[in-house]
């Protein structure tokens, strides 16, 4: 399981510290590593449920497209 890998955890933390938006799934159950991610002030948690999952596709696409493009250019 990836979450047990120190290399994976480092890569996740690097991604979260970058300026690039990250769209990811995360365990709902408590684990120290995922709890730390979920408690970050720059993380927005959205629960995917049967009654919202179709709508979330366009909502999440809109959120990602709203990020300033200049932030991604090297």
Secondary structure as the mmCIF struct_conf table of DSSP 4:
data_model
#
loop_
_struct_conf.conf_type_id
_struct_conf.id
_struct_conf.beg_label_comp_id
_struct_conf.beg_label_asym_id
_struct_conf.beg_label_seq_id
_struct_conf.end_label_comp_id
_struct_conf.end_label_asym_id
_struct_conf.end_label_seq_id
HELX_RH_3T_P HELX_RH_3T_P1 UNK A 2 UNK A 4
HELX_RH_AL_P HELX_RH_AL_P1 UNK A 6 UNK A 17
BEND BEND1 UNK A 18 UNK A 20
BEND BEND2 UNK A 28 UNK A 29
HELX_RH_AL_P HELX_RH_AL_P2 UNK A 32 UNK A 38
TURN_TY1_P TURN_TY1_P1 UNK A 39 UNK A 39
TURN_TY1_P TURN_TY1_P2 UNK A 41 UNK A 42
TURN_TY1_P TURN_TY1_P3 UNK A 50 UNK A 52
HELX_RH_AL_P HELX_RH_AL_P3 UNK A 53 UNK A 65
TURN_TY1_P TURN_TY1_P4 UNK A 66 UNK A 66
BEND BEND3 UNK A 67 UNK A 67
HELX_RH_3T_P HELX_RH_3T_P2 UNK A 69 UNK A 72
#
